[in-house]
C-alpha cells in the first residue's frame, strides 16, 4: 500500500510540510521508513493513504 508521509522542520510550525510517497504495509511502517531517511531537524506531521 502507498502512503503520503508529510514532514517539516522541527520548531517551525509555519513551514509548509513536504509530502513523501512510501510503499509500506502499515502507516507505522511508512513513518519508520521516512524517519530513517530524514535529517534530525525534521519532524513527521501526518500520514495518509494514497
Secondary structure, 3 states (H helix, E strand, C coil): CEEEEEEEECCCCCCCCEEEEEECCCHHHHHHHHHCCCCCCEEEEEEEEC
